[in-house]
Amino acid sequence: MIPAPSGPTVRPRRLRATPALRRLVAETRLHPADLVLPVFVREGAAEPVPISSMPGVVQHTTESLKQAVTDAAAAGIGGIMLFGVPEHKDAVGSGATDPDGILNVATRIAVAEAGDALVVQTDLCLDEFTDHGHCGVLDGRGAVDNDATLERYRDMGLAQAEAGSQLLGLSGMMDGQVAAVRDALDGAGHASVPLLGYAAKYASAFYGPFREAVQSSLEGDRRTYQLDPANRREGAREIDLDVSEGADIVMVKPAMSYLDVLADAAASSPVPVWAYQVSGEYAMIEAAAAQGWIDRRRAIEESVLGIRRAGADAVLTYWATELAGWLR
């Protein structure tokens, strides 16, 4: 007589018993091609400048940019997102549309260095270039003028496309920005240049270290154009609008605190959905790891895996090249 089982017959632990089993049944995987590296390039810098709030990240020179691109390509990551840090700023962000401005110069260098190995992307926003630090031009009352800003974005989009950018990242959160830039590009013979709409970009506290990285001049905040962190449905609405205006990819930013918005977008979007693991997320893990409070590598891998698990098709992360090396 066979004795009756004395324990549970359903044992999920069976599939966790060995590393090989866990790997075989993993539902989400990381791959270098799913990673994009944000890169800062500083005009006039003689050598790379460390960013104190982001250990391991620097403002590159135009020369050190070449090595960063080479390393990223060798690691097999999907792309780099360029941010320019100009020496001079003004009220309308003139440097953003100057063919010899730092971002457009850096774009030409990166495209030449990368070849076909990865996608060179550019941040299309005015905040790095304005002396007031806002993402657009101001009206007579000091408020961001949405429609006047769209005209600057149109010009900026053309400048970036002509510099060779292979994907424009529209991060300014102006109403109608995707439609405006798409119209400008199409009218100037750049119909093949795709647009990444930072559709659900929230007014987050986790951007703090980024302000140092781009030497932001901002006083005040961006709550009149970036999304309220309390709102989930509003994120979905913005994503729908960007898709309807012609965005080829949409973004949720930040990633960590907005995984619900990301999951919503991944479930409904007809175009790829990316997420940005922002500077504050990076800084927290690096700071805790430096204190010995967490395992750095495991925390990095888990944080990016969580973003992918929530539905991101690709992740912008400052660990992209390093993480890709581990994966390979």
LUMGUMI-680057 format. One line per 3 residues: number of its first residue (from 1); their letters; for each residue x, y, z of N, C-alpha, C. Coordinates in steps of 0.1 Angstrom, whole numbers, padded with zeros to 4 digits, always signed. Layout:
! residues N
NUM	a	X,Y,Z,X,Y,Z,X,Y,Z | ...
END
This chain:
! residues 328
1	mip	+0009,-0012,+0000,+0000,+0000,+0000,+0009,+0012,+0000 | +0006,+0022,-0009,+0014,+0034,-0010,+0008,+0044,+0000 | +0017,+0049,+0008,+0012,+0059,+0018,+0007,+0072,+0012
4	aps	-0003,+0078,+0017,-0008,+0091,+0012,+0003,+0101,+0014 | +0004,+0110,+0004,+0014,+0121,+0005,+0012,+0129,+0018 | +0023,+0132,+0024,+0023,+0139,+0037,+0025,+0154,+0035
7	gpt	+0028,+0159,+0023,+0031,+0173,+0020,+0024,+0178,+0008 | +0026,+0190,+0004,+0020,+0195,-0008,+0024,+0188,-0021 | +0015,+0187,-0031,+0019,+0180,-0043,+0023,+0191,-0053
10	vrp	+0019,+0203,-0051,+0023,+0214,-0060,+0035,+0221,-0053 | +0046,+0220,-0059,+0058,+0225,-0053,+0066,+0234,-0064 | +0062,+0247,-0064,+0069,+0256,-0073,+0084,+0257,-0071
13	rrl	+0089,+0253,-0059,+0103,+0253,-0057,+0111,+0244,-0065 | +0104,+0234,-0071,+0112,+0224,-0080,+0119,+0232,-0091 | +0113,+0243,-0096,+0119,+0250,-0107,+0129,+0260,-0103
16	rat	+0132,+0261,-0090,+0142,+0270,-0085,+0154,+0263,-0079 | +0154,+0250,-0081,+0164,+0242,-0074,+0178,+0244,-0078 | +0181,+0247,-0091,+0195,+0249,-0095,+0196,+0261,-0104
19	pal	+0208,+0267,-0106,+0210,+0278,-0115,+0205,+0275,-0129 | +0208,+0263,-0134,+0204,+0260,-0147,+0189,+0260,-0149 | +0182,+0254,-0139,+0167,+0254,-0140,+0162,+0268,-0139
22	rrl	+0167,+0276,-0130,+0162,+0290,-0129,+0164,+0298,-0142 | +0176,+0296,-0148,+0179,+0302,-0161,+0169,+0297,-0172 | +0166,+0284,-0172,+0158,+0279,-0183,+0143,+0284,-0182
25	vae	+0138,+0286,-0170,+0124,+0290,-0169,+0123,+0305,-0166 | +0133,+0313,-0168,+0132,+0328,-0165,+0123,+0334,-0175 | +0114,+0342,-0170,+0104,+0349,-0179,+0109,+0361,-0186
28	trl	+0119,+0368,-0180,+0124,+0380,-0185,+0140,+0379,-0186 | +0145,+0384,-0197,+0160,+0383,-0198,+0165,+0397,-0202 | +0177,+0399,-0198,+0184,+0411,-0202,+0194,+0408,-0214
31	hpa	+0195,+0418,-0223,+0204,+0416,-0234,+0210,+0430,-0237 | +0223,+0430,-0240,+0229,+0443,-0243,+0222,+0451,-0253 | +0216,+0446,-0263,+0209,+0453,-0273,+0197,+0461,-0268
34	dlv	+0192,+0457,-0256,+0181,+0464,-0250,+0185,+0476,-0242 | +0198,+0480,-0242,+0203,+0490,-0233,+0208,+0502,-0241 | +0205,+0514,-0236,+0209,+0527,-0242,+0217,+0535,-0232
37	lpv	+0229,+0540,-0235,+0237,+0547,-0226,+0236,+0562,-0228 | +0231,+0570,-0218,+0231,+0584,-0218,+0246,+0589,-0217 | +0250,+0599,-0225,+0263,+0604,-0225,+0263,+0619,-0225
40	fvr	+0271,+0626,-0216,+0272,+0640,-0216,+0285,+0645,-0222 | +0284,+0655,-0231,+0296,+0660,-0237,+0297,+0675,-0234 | +0308,+0679,-0228,+0310,+0693,-0224,+0318,+0701,-0233
43	ega	+0313,+0712,-0237,+0320,+0721,-0246,+0332,+0727,-0239 | +0344,+0727,-0246,+0355,+0734,-0240,+0363,+0726,-0230 | +0359,+0714,-0227,+0366,+0706,-0216,+0378,+0700,-0222
46	aep	+0389,+0701,-0214,+0402,+0696,-0218,+0404,+0681,-0215 | +0396,+0677,-0205,+0396,+0663,-0200,+0383,+0660,-0194 | +0379,+0647,-0193,+0366,+0643,-0188,+0364,+0649,-0173
49	vpi	+0352,+0654,-0171,+0349,+0660,-0158,+0340,+0651,-0150 | +0345,+0646,-0138,+0336,+0637,-0130,+0324,+0644,-0125 | +0313,+0637,-0124,+0300,+0643,-0119,+0299,+0637,-0105
52	ssm	+0300,+0646,-0095,+0302,+0642,-0081,+0290,+0634,-0076 | +0278,+0637,-0080,+0266,+0630,-0076,+0263,+0618,-0083 | +0271,+0615,-0093,+0269,+0602,-0101,+0283,+0596,-0103
55	pgv	+0288,+0589,-0092,+0301,+0583,-0093,+0303,+0574,-0105 | +0314,+0576,-0112,+0316,+0568,-0124,+0311,+0574,-0137 | +0303,+0584,-0136,+0298,+0591,-0148,+0306,+0604,-0150
58	vqh	+0309,+0608,-0162,+0316,+0620,-0165,+0310,+0629,-0175 | +0314,+0641,-0176,+0311,+0650,-0188,+0323,+0648,-0197 | +0320,+0642,-0209,+0331,+0639,-0218,+0336,+0651,-0226
61	tte	+0348,+0650,-0230,+0353,+0659,-0240,+0349,+0653,-0254 | +0351,+0661,-0264,+0348,+0655,-0277,+0357,+0644,-0281 | +0369,+0644,-0275,+0379,+0633,-0277,+0375,+0621,-0269
64	slk	+0372,+0622,-0256,+0369,+0611,-0248,+0356,+0605,-0252 | +0347,+0613,-0259,+0335,+0607,-0264,+0337,+0596,-0274 | +0348,+0597,-0282,+0351,+0586,-0292,+0353,+0573,-0285
67	qav	+0361,+0573,-0274,+0363,+0561,-0267,+0350,+0555,-0260 | +0342,+0564,-0255,+0329,+0560,-0249,+0320,+0553,-0260 | +0320,+0559,-0272,+0312,+0553,-0282,+0318,+0539,-0286
70	tda	+0332,+0539,-0288,+0338,+0526,-0291,+0336,+0515,-0281 | +0336,+0519,-0268,+0334,+0509,-0257,+0319,+0504,-0257 | +0310,+0514,-0260,+0296,+0510,-0260,+0293,+0501,-0272
73	aaa	+0299,+0504,-0283,+0297,+0495,-0295,+0303,+0481,-0293 | +0315,+0481,-0287,+0321,+0468,-0284,+0313,+0459,-0274 | +0306,+0466,-0265,+0298,+0459,-0255,+0285,+0454,-0261
76	gig	+0281,+0459,-0273,+0270,+0454,-0280,+0257,+0461,-0276 | +0257,+0473,-0269,+0245,+0479,-0265,+0238,+0485,-0277 | +0225,+0488,-0275,+0217,+0493,-0286,+0220,+0507,-0291
79	gim	+0223,+0516,-0282,+0225,+0530,-0286,+0231,+0538,-0275 | +0234,+0551,-0279,+0238,+0561,-0270,+0228,+0573,-0271 | +0225,+0580,-0260,+0217,+0592,-0261,+0226,+0604,-0257
82	lfg	+0228,+0613,-0266,+0238,+0624,-0263,+0231,+0636,-0257 | +0238,+0642,-0247,+0233,+0655,-0241,+0245,+0665,-0242 | +0243,+0677,-0247,+0253,+0687,-0248,+0253,+0696,-0236
85	vpe	+0265,+0700,-0232,+0267,+0709,-0220,+0275,+0721,-0226 | +0268,+0732,-0230,+0275,+0743,-0237,+0282,+0752,-0227 | +0291,+0760,-0232,+0298,+0770,-0224,+0290,+0782,-0222
88	hkd	+0282,+0786,-0232,+0274,+0798,-0232,+0259,+0795,-0234 | +0250,+0802,-0226,+0236,+0800,-0227,+0229,+0813,-0229 | +0217,+0813,-0235,+0209,+0825,-0236,+0194,+0822,-0234
91	avg	+0186,+0832,-0236,+0172,+0830,-0233,+0165,+0820,-0242 | +0169,+0819,-0254,+0162,+0810,-0264,+0170,+0797,-0267 | +0181,+0795,-0260,+0189,+0783,-0263,+0195,+0783,-0277
94	sga	+0201,+0793,-0281,+0207,+0794,-0294,+0216,+0783,-0298 | +0224,+0778,-0288,+0234,+0768,-0290,+0228,+0755,-0295 | +0215,+0753,-0292,+0208,+0741,-0296,+0207,+0739,-0311
97	tdp	+0206,+0751,-0318,+0203,+0750,-0332,+0216,+0755,-0340 | +0226,+0758,-0333,+0239,+0762,-0340,+0245,+0749,-0345 | +0248,+0748,-0358,+0255,+0736,-0364,+0268,+0733,-0357
100	dgi	+0274,+0744,-0351,+0287,+0742,-0344,+0285,+0742,-0329 | +0273,+0741,-0325,+0270,+0739,-0311,+0275,+0725,-0306 | +0277,+0724,-0293,+0283,+0712,-0288,+0275,+0699,-0291
103	lnv	+0262,+0700,-0290,+0255,+0687,-0292,+0255,+0683,-0307 | +0255,+0692,-0316,+0255,+0689,-0330,+0269,+0684,-0334 | +0280,+0691,-0328,+0293,+0686,-0331,+0295,+0672,-0325
106	atr	+0291,+0670,-0313,+0292,+0657,-0307,+0285,+0646,-0315 | +0273,+0650,-0321,+0266,+0640,-0329,+0274,+0636,-0341 | +0280,+0645,-0348,+0288,+0642,-0360,+0299,+0633,-0356
109	iav	+0306,+0635,-0344,+0317,+0627,-0340,+0312,+0613,-0337 | +0301,+0612,-0329,+0296,+0599,-0325,+0292,+0591,-0337 | +0285,+0597,-0346,+0280,+0590,-0358,+0292,+0584,-0366
112	aea	+0303,+0592,-0367,+0315,+0588,-0375,+0321,+0576,-0367 | +0322,+0577,-0354,+0328,+0567,-0346,+0320,+0554,-0346 | +0307,+0555,-0345,+0299,+0543,-0343,+0297,+0535,-0355
115	gda	+0296,+0542,-0367,+0293,+0534,-0379,+0279,+0528,-0378 | +0278,+0515,-0381,+0265,+0509,-0380,+0264,+0501,-0367 | +0273,+0503,-0357,+0274,+0494,-0345,+0263,+0497,-0335
118	lvv	+0258,+0509,-0335,+0247,+0513,-0325,+0240,+0525,-0330 | +0229,+0529,-0324,+0221,+0540,-0328,+0225,+0552,-0320 | +0229,+0563,-0327,+0233,+0575,-0321,+0220,+0584,-0320
121	qtd	+0217,+0587,-0308,+0204,+0594,-0305,+0208,+0608,-0298 | +0199,+0617,-0299,+0201,+0631,-0294,+0189,+0636,-0286 | +0192,+0642,-0275,+0182,+0648,-0266,+0177,+0661,-0273
124	lcl	+0164,+0662,-0276,+0159,+0674,-0282,+0151,+0681,-0271 | +0158,+0690,-0264,+0152,+0699,-0254,+0161,+0711,-0252 | +0156,+0722,-0247,+0163,+0734,-0246,+0169,+0736,-0232
127	def	+0166,+0728,-0223,+0170,+0731,-0209,+0185,+0732,-0207 | +0193,+0724,-0214,+0208,+0726,-0213,+0213,+0738,-0219 | +0205,+0745,-0227,+0210,+0756,-0235,+0204,+0770,-0231
130	tdh	+0194,+0770,-0222,+0188,+0782,-0218,+0194,+0787,-0205 | +0195,+0801,-0204,+0201,+0806,-0192,+0191,+0806,-0180 | +0179,+0803,-0183,+0169,+0802,-0172,+0166,+0787,-0169
133	ghc	+0172,+0778,-0177,+0171,+0764,-0174,+0158,+0757,-0177 | +0148,+0764,-0182,+0136,+0757,-0186,+0137,+0751,-0200 | +0127,+0742,-0202,+0128,+0734,-0215,+0122,+0741,-0227
136	gvl	+0119,+0754,-0225,+0113,+0762,-0236,+0117,+0776,-0234 | +0111,+0784,-0243,+0113,+0799,-0242,+0102,+0805,-0233 | +0105,+0816,-0227,+0096,+0822,-0218,+0088,+0834,-0224
139	dgr	+0076,+0836,-0219,+0068,+0847,-0224,+0071,+0859,-0215 | +0064,+0870,-0217,+0066,+0882,-0209,+0064,+0881,-0194 | +0056,+0871,-0190,+0053,+0868,-0176,+0063,+0858,-0170
142	gav	+0072,+0853,-0178,+0082,+0844,-0172,+0077,+0829,-0172 | +0065,+0827,-0179,+0060,+0813,-0180,+0065,+0807,-0193 | +0066,+0794,-0194,+0071,+0787,-0206,+0060,+0788,-0217
145	dnd	+0064,+0794,-0228,+0054,+0796,-0239,+0054,+0784,-0248 | +0044,+0776,-0247,+0043,+0763,-0254,+0046,+0764,-0269 | +0038,+0773,-0276,+0038,+0773,-0290,+0050,+0780,-0296
148	atl	+0056,+0790,-0289,+0068,+0796,-0293,+0080,+0785,-0291 | +0079,+0777,-0281,+0089,+0767,-0279,+0088,+0756,-0290 | +0076,+0753,-0295,+0075,+0744,-0306,+0083,+0748,-0319
151	ery	+0084,+0761,-0321,+0091,+0766,-0332,+0106,+0764,-0330 | +0111,+0765,-0318,+0125,+0762,-0315,+0128,+0747,-0316 | +0118,+0739,-0312,+0120,+0725,-0313,+0120,+0720,-0328
154	rdm	+0113,+0727,-0336,+0113,+0724,-0351,+0127,+0727,-0356 | +0132,+0738,-0353,+0146,+0742,-0357,+0156,+0732,-0351 | +0155,+0729,-0339,+0164,+0720,-0332,+0164,+0706,-0339
157	gla	+0152,+0701,-0342,+0151,+0688,-0349,+0158,+0688,-0362 | +0156,+0699,-0369,+0163,+0700,-0382,+0178,+0700,-0381 | +0183,+0707,-0371,+0198,+0708,-0368,+0203,+0694,-0364
160	qae	+0196,+0687,-0356,+0201,+0674,-0352,+0200,+0664,-0363 | +0190,+0664,-0371,+0189,+0655,-0382,+0200,+0658,-0392 | +0203,+0671,-0395,+0214,+0674,-0404,+0227,+0671,-0399
163	ags	+0229,+0670,-0385,+0241,+0666,-0379,+0243,+0651,-0380 | +0232,+0643,-0383,+0233,+0629,-0385,+0227,+0621,-0374 | +0219,+0627,-0365,+0213,+0620,-0354,+0203,+0609,-0360
166	qll	+0203,+0597,-0355,+0196,+0586,-0360,+0183,+0584,-0352 | +0180,+0592,-0342,+0168,+0591,-0334,+0167,+0603,-0325 | +0157,+0611,-0327,+0155,+0623,-0319,+0147,+0621,-0306
169	gls	+0152,+0624,-0295,+0145,+0621,-0282,+0139,+0634,-0277 | +0126,+0635,-0280,+0118,+0648,-0276,+0114,+0647,-0261 | +0122,+0654,-0253,+0120,+0653,-0239,+0114,+0665,-0232
172	gmm	+0110,+0675,-0240,+0107,+0688,-0234,+0093,+0689,-0228 | +0084,+0679,-0231,+0070,+0679,-0226,+0062,+0691,-0230 | +0064,+0696,-0242,+0054,+0706,-0247,+0043,+0699,-0255
175	dgq	+0031,+0705,-0253,+0019,+0699,-0261,+0022,+0701,-0276 | +0020,+0690,-0283,+0022,+0690,-0297,+0036,+0689,-0303 | +0046,+0686,-0294,+0060,+0686,-0298,+0063,+0675,-0309
178	vaa	+0056,+0664,-0308,+0059,+0653,-0317,+0054,+0657,-0331 | +0042,+0662,-0332,+0036,+0666,-0344,+0044,+0677,-0351 | +0049,+0687,-0343,+0056,+0698,-0348,+0070,+0694,-0354
181	vrd	+0077,+0686,-0347,+0090,+0681,-0352,+0088,+0672,-0363 | +0078,+0663,-0363,+0076,+0654,-0374,+0073,+0662,-0387 | +0065,+0672,-0386,+0062,+0681,-0397,+0074,+0688,-0403
184	ald	+0083,+0693,-0394,+0095,+0700,-0398,+0104,+0690,-0405 | +0106,+0679,-0400,+0115,+0669,-0406,+0110,+0664,-0419 | +0097,+0661,-0420,+0091,+0656,-0433,+0092,+0667,-0444
187	gag	+0090,+0679,-0440,+0091,+0690,-0450,+0105,+0693,-0455 | +0115,+0689,-0447,+0129,+0692,-0451,+0136,+0680,-0456 | +0129,+0669,-0460,+0135,+0657,-0465,+0141,+0648,-0455
190	has	+0137,+0648,-0443,+0142,+0639,-0432,+0130,+0630,-0427 | +0122,+0625,-0437,+0111,+0617,-0433,+0115,+0604,-0427 | +0127,+0600,-0429,+0132,+0586,-0424,+0137,+0587,-0410
193	vpl	+0139,+0599,-0404,+0144,+0600,-0391,+0133,+0598,-0380 | +0135,+0588,-0372,+0124,+0584,-0362,+0125,+0593,-0350 | +0113,+0594,-0343,+0111,+0602,-0331,+0108,+0594,-0319
196	lgy	+0115,+0596,-0308,+0113,+0591,-0295,+0105,+0601,-0287 | +0093,+0599,-0284,+0085,+0609,-0276,+0086,+0605,-0261 | +0092,+0615,-0254,+0092,+0613,-0239,+0078,+0616,-0235
199	aak	+0069,+0606,-0236,+0055,+0609,-0235,+0050,+0611,-0220 | +0054,+0601,-0212,+0050,+0602,-0198,+0063,+0605,-0190 | +0066,+0618,-0190,+0078,+0623,-0182,+0073,+0631,-0170
202	yas	+0076,+0626,-0159,+0070,+0631,-0146,+0079,+0641,-0140 | +0073,+0651,-0133,+0081,+0661,-0125,+0086,+0655,-0113 | +0098,+0648,-0114,+0103,+0639,-0104,+0115,+0645,-0096
205	afy	+0115,+0641,-0083,+0127,+0645,-0075,+0139,+0637,-0078 | +0138,+0627,-0086,+0149,+0618,-0089,+0158,+0623,-0101 | +0155,+0635,-0106,+0164,+0641,-0116,+0175,+0649,-0110
208	gpf	+0176,+0650,-0097,+0186,+0659,-0091,+0200,+0658,-0096 | +0206,+0646,-0096,+0220,+0646,-0101,+0222,+0650,-0116 | +0211,+0648,-0124,+0212,+0652,-0138,+0214,+0667,-0139
211	rea	+0208,+0674,-0130,+0210,+0689,-0130,+0225,+0693,-0129 | +0232,+0685,-0121,+0247,+0688,-0121,+0253,+0683,-0134 | +0249,+0672,-0139,+0255,+0667,-0151,+0254,+0676,-0163
214	vqs	+0243,+0684,-0164,+0242,+0693,-0175,+0244,+0707,-0171 | +0248,+0709,-0158,+0250,+0723,-0153,+0238,+0732,-0155 | +0227,+0726,-0151,+0214,+0733,-0152,+0214,+0747,-0145
217	sle	+0207,+0756,-0152,+0205,+0770,-0146,+0192,+0771,-0140 | +0184,+0761,-0139,+0170,+0762,-0135,+0168,+0767,-0121 | +0159,+0776,-0119,+0154,+0780,-0106,+0139,+0778,-0107
220	gdr	+0134,+0772,-0096,+0120,+0768,-0096,+0118,+0753,-0100 | +0108,+0750,-0107,+0105,+0737,-0111,+0098,+0736,-0125 | +0095,+0724,-0129,+0089,+0722,-0143,+0075,+0716,-0142
223	rty	+0068,+0719,-0131,+0056,+0712,-0129,+0044,+0717,-0138 | +0046,+0728,-0145,+0036,+0732,-0154,+0036,+0725,-0167 | +0047,+0717,-0170,+0047,+0709,-0182,+0051,+0695,-0181
226	qld	+0058,+0691,-0170,+0060,+0677,-0167,+0049,+0672,-0159 | +0046,+0659,-0159,+0034,+0653,-0153,+0035,+0653,-0138 | +0023,+0653,-0132,+0021,+0652,-0118,+0024,+0638,-0114
229	pan	+0033,+0635,-0104,+0035,+0622,-0100,+0023,+0614,-0095 | +0013,+0621,-0091,+0001,+0615,-0086,-0008,+0608,-0097 | -0005,+0611,-0110,-0014,+0608,-0120,-0010,+0596,-0129
232	rre	-0017,+0586,-0129,-0015,+0574,-0137,-0022,+0575,-0151 | -0034,+0578,-0151,-0042,+0579,-0163,-0036,+0590,-0172 | -0031,+0601,-0166,-0026,+0612,-0174,-0014,+0607,-0182
235	gar	-0006,+0598,-0177,+0005,+0592,-0184,+0000,+0585,-0196 | -0010,+0577,-0194,-0016,+0569,-0206,-0021,+0579,-0217 | -0027,+0590,-0212,-0032,+0600,-0222,-0021,+0606,-0230
238	eid	-0010,+0609,-0223,+0001,+0616,-0230,+0007,+0606,-0240 | +0008,+0593,-0236,+0013,+0583,-0245,+0005,+0582,-0258 | -0008,+0581,-0256,-0018,+0580,-0267,-0016,+0592,-0277
241	ldv	-0015,+0604,-0271,-0013,+0616,-0279,+0000,+0616,-0287 | +0011,+0612,-0281,+0023,+0611,-0288,+0023,+0601,-0300 | +0016,+0590,-0297,+0015,+0580,-0308,+0006,+0585,-0319
244	seg	-0004,+0592,-0316,-0013,+0598,-0326,-0006,+0609,-0334 | +0004,+0615,-0328,+0011,+0626,-0335,+0023,+0620,-0344 | +0026,+0607,-0342,+0036,+0601,-0351,+0048,+0597,-0344
247	adi	+0048,+0596,-0330,+0060,+0590,-0323,+0062,+0576,-0328 | +0075,+0573,-0331,+0079,+0559,-0334,+0082,+0551,-0322 | +0085,+0557,-0311,+0088,+0551,-0298,+0083,+0560,-0288
250	vmv	+0078,+0555,-0276,+0074,+0564,-0265,+0082,+0560,-0253 | +0083,+0570,-0244,+0092,+0568,-0232,+0084,+0571,-0219 | +0087,+0563,-0209,+0082,+0566,-0195,+0095,+0570,-0187
253	kpa	+0094,+0581,-0180,+0105,+0586,-0172,+0100,+0593,-0160 | +0106,+0590,-0148,+0116,+0580,-0145,+0110,+0566,-0146 | +0118,+0556,-0144,+0114,+0542,-0144,+0109,+0537,-0131
256	msy	+0118,+0538,-0121,+0116,+0531,-0108,+0102,+0534,-0102 | +0098,+0547,-0101,+0086,+0550,-0094,+0074,+0550,-0102 | +0075,+0546,-0115,+0064,+0547,-0125,+0063,+0534,-0132
259	ldv	+0066,+0522,-0125,+0064,+0509,-0132,+0050,+0506,-0136 | +0040,+0512,-0128,+0026,+0510,-0132,+0023,+0517,-0145 | +0028,+0529,-0147,+0026,+0536,-0159,+0033,+0529,-0171
262	lad	+0044,+0524,-0168,+0052,+0516,-0178,+0044,+0504,-0182 | +0039,+0496,-0172,+0031,+0484,-0175,+0019,+0487,-0183 | +0012,+0498,-0180,+0000,+0502,-0187,+0004,+0505,-0202
265	aaa	+0015,+0512,-0204,+0019,+0516,-0217,+0023,+0504,-0225 | +0030,+0495,-0219,+0035,+0482,-0226,+0023,+0474,-0230 | +0012,+0474,-0222,+0000,+0466,-0226,-0008,+0472,-0237
268	ssp	-0007,+0485,-0239,-0016,+0491,-0249,-0009,+0498,-0261 | +0004,+0501,-0260,+0010,+0509,-0271,+0013,+0501,-0283 | +0010,+0506,-0295,+0013,+0499,-0307,+0027,+0501,-0312
271	vpv	+0035,+0510,-0305,+0049,+0513,-0308,+0057,+0508,-0296 | +0071,+0507,-0298,+0079,+0503,-0287,+0078,+0513,-0276 | +0080,+0507,-0263,+0079,+0515,-0251,+0093,+0514,-0244
274	way	+0099,+0525,-0242,+0112,+0525,-0235,+0110,+0532,-0221 | +0120,+0530,-0212,+0120,+0536,-0199,+0134,+0541,-0196 | +0135,+0552,-0188,+0148,+0559,-0185,+0150,+0557,-0170
277	qvs	+0161,+0549,-0167,+0165,+0548,-0153,+0174,+0560,-0150 | +0168,+0569,-0143,+0173,+0583,-0142,+0184,+0584,-0132 | +0190,+0596,-0132,+0202,+0599,-0124,+0200,+0596,-0109
280	gey	+0189,+0599,-0104,+0186,+0597,-0090,+0186,+0582,-0086 | +0180,+0574,-0095,+0180,+0559,-0093,+0195,+0554,-0093 | +0203,+0559,-0103,+0217,+0555,-0104,+0224,+0559,-0091
283	ami	+0222,+0571,-0087,+0230,+0577,-0075,+0226,+0569,-0062 | +0214,+0565,-0060,+0210,+0559,-0048,+0217,+0545,-0047 | +0217,+0538,-0058,+0223,+0524,-0058,+0238,+0526,-0056
286	eaa	+0244,+0535,-0063,+0259,+0537,-0061,+0262,+0541,-0047 | +0254,+0550,-0041,+0257,+0555,-0027,+0255,+0543,-0017 | +0244,+0536,-0018,+0242,+0525,-0009,+0253,+0514,-0011
289	aaq	+0257,+0511,-0023,+0267,+0501,-0026,+0281,+0506,-0020 | +0284,+0519,-0021,+0296,+0524,-0016,+0297,+0523,-0001 | +0286,+0523,+0006,+0285,+0521,+0020,+0285,+0506,+0024
292	gwi	+0285,+0497,+0014,+0284,+0483,+0018,+0271,+0478,+0022 | +0261,+0486,+0020,+0247,+0482,+0024,+0240,+0473,+0014 | +0244,+0473,+0002,+0238,+0464,-0008,+0249,+0458,-0017
295	drr	+0246,+0447,-0024,+0255,+0442,-0033,+0253,+0449,-0046 | +0263,+0457,-0051,+0262,+0466,-0062,+0257,+0459,-0075 | +0265,+0448,-0079,+0261,+0442,-0091,+0247,+0436,-0091
298	rai	+0244,+0429,-0080,+0230,+0423,-0080,+0219,+0434,-0080 | +0222,+0445,-0073,+0212,+0456,-0073,+0210,+0462,-0087 | +0221,+0464,-0094,+0221,+0470,-0107,+0213,+0461,-0116
301	ees	+0217,+0448,-0116,+0210,+0438,-0125,+0195,+0437,-0122 | +0192,+0437,-0109,+0178,+0435,-0105,+0170,+0448,-0108 | +0176,+0459,-0107,+0168,+0472,-0110,+0165,+0473,-0125
304	vlg	+0174,+0469,-0133,+0172,+0470,-0148,+0162,+0459,-0152 | +0164,+0447,-0146,+0155,+0436,-0149,+0141,+0439,-0145 | +0139,+0446,-0134,+0125,+0450,-0130,+0119,+0459,-0140
307	irr	+0127,+0468,-0146,+0121,+0477,-0156,+0117,+0470,-0169 | +0126,+0460,-0173,+0122,+0452,-0184,+0110,+0443,-0181 | +0109,+0438,-0169,+0098,+0429,-0165,+0085,+0437,-0166
310	aga	+0085,+0450,-0162,+0073,+0458,-0162,+0069,+0461,-0177 | +0078,+0459,-0186,+0073,+0460,-0200,+0082,+0469,-0209 | +0093,+0474,-0204,+0101,+0483,-0213,+0108,+0474,-0223
313	dav	+0107,+0479,-0236,+0114,+0472,-0247,+0129,+0475,-0247 | +0133,+0487,-0241,+0147,+0491,-0240,+0147,+0500,-0228 | +0159,+0501,-0222,+0161,+0509,-0210,+0173,+0518,-0212
316	lty	+0171,+0531,-0209,+0182,+0540,-0209,+0188,+0539,-0194 | +0201,+0536,-0193,+0207,+0535,-0180,+0221,+0538,-0181 | +0226,+0545,-0171,+0240,+0549,-0170,+0250,+0537,-0168
319	wat	+0244,+0526,-0165,+0252,+0513,-0164,+0252,+0505,-0177 | +0247,+0511,-0188,+0245,+0503,-0200,+0258,+0495,-0204 | +0269,+0502,-0206,+0281,+0495,-0211,+0286,+0485,-0201
322	ela	+0287,+0489,-0188,+0291,+0480,-0177,+0282,+0468,-0176 | +0269,+0470,-0176,+0260,+0459,-0175,+0261,+0450,-0187 | +0262,+0455,-0199,+0264,+0447,-0211,+0276,+0438,-0210
325	gwl	+0287,+0443,-0204,+0299,+0435,-0203,+0296,+0423,-0194 | +0288,+0425,-0183,+0285,+0414,-0175,+0276,+0404,-0182 | +0267,+0409,-0190,+0258,+0400,-0197,+0265,+0391,-0208
328	r	+0275,+0397,-0214,+0282,+0390,-0224,+0292,+0380,-0219
END
